[in-house]
Amino acid sequence: MSNRILLVEDDPINVKFIKTVLVKKGGYDVVVSEEVDEILRLAREGDLAAIIMDVSLSRSSYEGQKVDGIFITQLLKRNPATQGIPVLLATAHAMFGDREKYLEVTGAEGYLAKPIHDPSHLIEAVQAVVKA
């Protein structure tokens, strides 16, 4: 079983915090990318325990179009080679009903509201989808 987590996040502060918590407290190997082609390649290689996907990415594009984490998750879930990798959506836009809506439209397995301040909550959220 892989312990590698792909973190798709465009905010350097969030990257540093999430990566540090996952490596030091969770014992995970963390790869960070916001490049869609690289994300899809890493997912196809099949060595990921889970993906933490920022919903609102500011610099990601696919085939010349600006895309967000919802779009990338939908791409992953539509592909038989990558649909089994658990995806944990992370978003600061946590309004009432968003969680259910995002999970439904993406097929993601989990949801994290940002900002993430509690390291143990982050670890628990990741463990919940990895074991699912």
C-alpha positions in Angstrom: 0.0 0.0 0.0 1.4 3.3 -1.0 1.8 6.1 1.5 2.2 8.8 -1.2 -0.1 11.7 -1.3 -0.5 14.1 -4.2 -1.2 17.6 -3.0 -2.7 19.9 -5.6 -2.5 23.3 -4.1 -1.4 26.8 -5.4 -0.9 28.6 -2.1 2.7 28.2 -0.8 1.7 28.7 2.8 -0.9 25.9 2.5 1.6 23.7 0.7 4.1 24.1 3.5 1.7 23.5 6.3 -0.1 20.5 4.7 3.1 18.9 3.5 4.8 19.3 6.9 1.8 17.8 8.8 1.4 14.9 6.4 5.2 14.1 6.4 5.9 14.6 10.1 2.7 13.5 11.8 1.2 11.2 9.2 4.4 9.5 7.8 3.3 10.2 4.3 5.4 10.9 1.2 4.0 14.1 -0.3 4.3 15.2 -3.9 3.1 18.7 -4.8 1.9 19.8 -8.2 -0.6 22.2 -9.8 0.3 21.2 -13.4 -2.7 19.2 -14.8 -0.6 17.0 -17.1 1.7 16.1 -14.3 -1.3 15.4 -12.0 -2.8 13.1 -14.5 0.6 11.3 -15.1 1.2 10.8 -11.4 -2.4 9.4 -11.0 -1.9 7.0 -14.0 1.3 5.7 -12.5 -0.9 4.3 -9.8 1.4 4.9 -6.8 -0.9 7.3 -4.9 -2.8 6.6 -1.7 -4.9 9.8 -2.1 -5.0 13.2 -3.7 -5.7 16.4 -1.8 -7.3 18.7 -4.4 -7.6 22.5 -3.9 -11.0 23.5 -5.5 -9.9 27.0 -6.6 -6.6 26.8 -8.4 -5.4 30.0 -9.8 -2.7 28.9 -12.2 -3.7 25.5 -13.6 -4.7 25.0 -17.2 -5.5 22.0 -19.4 -5.4 22.0 -23.2 -5.1 25.8 -23.1 -8.1 26.4 -20.8 -7.9 27.6 -17.2 -9.3 24.9 -14.9 -10.0 24.4 -11.2 -9.9 21.4 -8.9 -13.5 20.4 -9.6 -12.6 20.0 -13.3 -9.4 18.1 -12.6 -11.2 15.8 -10.1 -13.9 15.1 -12.8 -11.1 14.2 -15.3 -9.6 11.8 -12.8 -12.9 10.2 -11.9 -13.9 9.7 -15.5 -10.8 7.8 -16.3 -10.9 4.0 -15.4 -7.2 4.1 -14.7 -7.4 6.8 -12.1 -11.0 6.8 -10.8 -10.1 4.5 -7.8 -7.7 7.0 -6.2 -9.4 8.7 -3.3 -9.7 12.5 -3.7 -10.1 14.9 -0.8 -11.4 18.3 -1.9 -10.0 21.3 0.0 -11.7 24.7 -0.2 -12.0 28.0 1.5 -15.4 28.5 -0.1 -17.2 26.4 2.5 -20.7 27.7 2.4 -23.7 25.6 3.6 -24.4 22.9 1.1 -21.1 23.3 -0.8 -19.7 20.1 0.7 -22.5 17.9 -0.7 -22.6 19.8 -4.0 -18.8 19.4 -4.6 -18.8 15.8 -3.6 -21.7 15.1 -5.9 -20.4 16.8 -9.0 -16.9 15.5 -8.6 -17.3 12.0 -7.2 -14.6 12.9 -4.6 -14.4 10.8 -1.4 -13.9 13.6 1.1 -13.9 17.3 1.8 -11.7 19.6 3.9 -12.7 23.2 4.7 -9.8 25.7 4.6 -8.0 27.2 6.3 -6.7 24.1 7.9 -5.4 24.8 11.4 -5.7 21.5 13.2 -3.0 19.0 12.2 -4.9 16.0 13.7 -8.1 16.9 11.8 -6.0 16.9 8.5 -4.5 13.5 9.3 -7.9 12.0 10.2 -9.4 13.3 7.0 -6.7 11.8 4.9 -6.8 8.5 6.8 -10.6 8.3 6.4 -10.3 8.4 2.5 -7.1 6.3 2.3 -8.8 3.4 4.2 -12.1 3.8 2.5 
